[in-house]
Amino acid sequence: MNVATQTTPEAFRFLIVDDSRAIQAIIRRVVESCGYPAVDIRVAINGEAALDMIGGFNPHLVITDWHMPKMSGLELLQTLRQLGQANVKVGLVTTETSPTMLEEARRNGAVFVINKPFKDTELISHVLHIVPADGSAPVEDKVEEEEAPPGLVITEECKKLIQSLMNGIPFRLLEQEPLVSHALTSQNLIGLYGGRSKPVTAIAVLDMNAVCILGGGGSKQPPAAVRQAMQQGQATEGMVKHASQFMQNAGALLRLEAEVDPVPLSRTSIVPQGFQKLNELLIKNGGRADFRISVPGYGDGRFSFLAV
């Protein structure tokens, strides 16, 4: 059964795909709390039913579960690509935790993946990033009017920089869905870049896991020491020093429209998860690049570069 909420010609359209009515209701409540002037929310119980609806409904965003009967969320993503509808924006809300499977979802076009149980604010951040509610046209409606900005940091260049830092330690660097405040660790390292155009032109933010991984690799710490620091959520002074060096070197990779020369790192600071200015920049910024670094024996860390 399809259920519409306050349908108008200008309504923001959302399709919720989940075989649990309780989860459908939770996600509906989250979307309705995002501040859209009008929304049209419809539901489907699996990927197969969603495919039947997408063509005629043309949703601005599909929010789907992964594990469902008949057709899973991953199969929905893959089928949309095969049908030439990769432009349909699909986010996953799932209990799936396998890094390999989550990476497969991102490769197939998932715009975000968050795990159940989730906080309302986490899903709100993702939804508003994909479908802004500030009165402007939704993201997909603006594609013909303006090109998406180039990546703030090119993945391959960032990978080479990390290779020079990690002293031969194998790692994987993956582009990640946009980092949101509630995905940060309790303490995080931020770096401020100053340019000629203004005092702060960009920031880098490393969660504490990324600080331990990059800093531990740079300072040649054994895996056990890195894992212990990650578990405690507390990097050593040496780890912070080498992670800050990574930030400094990354200044040469930043692509900022107002800056011709590489921007220098002016300072670094440890800030808590709820640091207000950082939270604001994670939602609204002038461009970004988001990464996940994974090292066997260490674990995963997240880091992002944001234009101010």
CORMOTA-V172057 format. One record per residue. N is the residue number from 1. PHI is phi in whole degrees, 0 to 359 (NA if undefined). OMEGA is omega in whole degrees, 0 to 359 (* if undefined). Layout:
N_PHI_OMEGA, N_PHI_OMEGA
This chain:
1_NA_179, 2_266_181, 3_239_180, 4_255_178, 5_238_172, 6_52_183, 7_281_175, 8_221_179, 9_302_182, 10_263_186, 11_295_172, 12_278_190, 13_257_181, 14_231_175, 15_243_179, 16_257_183, 17_240_181, 18_196_180, 19_275_177, 20_254_178, 21_295_180, 22_295_179, 23_293_175, 24_306_182, 25_293_180, 26_295_181, 27_293_176, 28_302_180, 29_299_179, 30_297_181, 31_299_181, 32_292_180, 33_269_184, 34_281_177, 35_91_177, 36_290_180, 37_296_176, 38_203_180, 39_227_171, 40_238_185, 41_248_177, 42_236_185, 43_231_173, 44_221_186, 45_267_177, 46_196_183, 47_296_180, 48_296_178, 49_294_179, 50_297_179, 51_301_179, 52_295_185, 53_264_192, 54_299_184, 55_301_182, 56_280_184, 57_270_180, 58_53_184, 59_291_173, 60_289_180, 61_205_172, 62_255_177, 63_247_190, 64_233_169, 65_286_177, 66_265_188, 67_269_181, 68_218_177, 69_291_176, 70_71_179, 71_211_182, 72_281_177, 73_296_178, 74_294_178, 75_296_176, 76_297_178, 77_302_182, 78_296_180, 79_292_178, 80_300_178, 81_295_181, 82_294_181, 83_272_180, 84_76_180, 85_245_180, 86_294_178, 87_286_177, 88_291_183, 89_277_184, 90_230_174, 91_247_183, 92_252_172, 93_239_197, 94_211_171, 95_269_180, 96_295_182, 97_236_181, 98_297_179, 99_305_180, 100_296_181, 101_289_179, 102_295_177, 103_296_178, 104_297_178, 105_297_180, 106_294_178, 107_297_180, 108_270_170, 109_107_178, 110_300_181, 111_279_170, 112_199_174, 113_223_175, 114_233_186, 115_263_170, 116_277_350, 117_287_183, 118_234_174, 119_274_179, 120_307_184, 121_296_179, 122_293_180, 123_292_178, 124_302_181, 125_301_180, 126_294_183, 127_298_181, 128_291_177, 129_292_182, 130_279_182, 131_233_182, 132_300_181, 133_249_185, 134_271_179, 135_97_177, 136_280_180, 137_294_176, 138_302_187, 139_307_185, 140_290_180, 141_282_183, 142_257_187, 143_300_183, 144_285_184, 145_274_182, 146_211_179, 147_283_177, 148_296_180, 149_296_178, 150_295_180, 151_300_181, 152_292_177, 153_222_179, 154_283_186, 155_302_183, 156_297_178, 157_294_178, 158_295_179, 159_298_179, 160_296_178, 161_297_180, 162_292_178, 163_302_179, 164_290_182, 165_268_195, 166_274_174, 167_54_176, 168_83_179, 169_288_181, 170_290_179, 171_207_171, 172_241_176, 173_242_184, 174_237_171, 175_291_189, 176_236_172, 177_297_185, 178_308_177, 179_291_177, 180_241_189, 181_302_184, 182_282_174, 183_269_178, 184_285_172, 185_279_185, 186_299_175, 187_234_185, 188_218_180, 189_256_176, 190_243_176, 191_235_181, 192_254_177, 193_254_179, 194_250_180, 195_236_179, 196_285_185, 197_286_179, 198_197_186, 199_302_178, 200_234_181, 201_256_181, 202_199_173, 203_227_169, 204_243_176, 205_230_176, 206_245_172, 207_291_188, 208_296_176, 209_297_179, 210_294_177, 211_300_181, 212_294_182, 213_291_183, 214_292_180, 215_291_179, 216_292_177, 217_294_180, 218_294_180, 219_262_175, 220_59_177, 221_282_177, 222_292_182, 223_307_181, 224_299_180, 225_292_179, 226_292_179, 227_300_180, 228_297_179, 229_297_179, 230_294_180, 231_295_180, 232_278_182, 233_67_184, 234_218_179, 235_281_176, 236_284_179, 237_301_179, 238_295_178, 239_296_179, 240_298_180, 241_298_182, 242_286_175, 243_294_176, 244_294_176, 245_296_175, 246_300_178, 247_301_181, 248_299_180, 249_294_181, 250_290_178, 251_303_179, 252_287_181, 253_267_186, 254_291_178, 255_250_183, 256_244_185, 257_302_186, 258_275_184, 259_239_177, 260_271_182, 261_270_174, 262_304_181, 263_267_181, 264_280_174, 265_279_183, 266_272_178, 267_193_176, 268_233_180, 269_210_170, 270_271_181, 271_231_179, 272_283_181, 273_305_184, 274_272_181, 275_299_193, 276_300_183, 277_298_178, 278_296_179, 279_301_179, 280_295_181, 281_291_178, 282_294_179, 283_269_184, 284_231_183, 285_208_182, 286_264_183, 287_136_185, 288_202_170, 289_217_185, 290_238_185, 291_225_169, 292_235_176, 293_249_182, 294_233_181, 295_233_177, 296_304_180, 297_88_178, 298_254_185, 299_132_184, 300_245_173, 301_221_181, 302_239_172, 303_209_184, 304_217_171, 305_241_184, 306_230_173, 307_280_182, 308_267_*
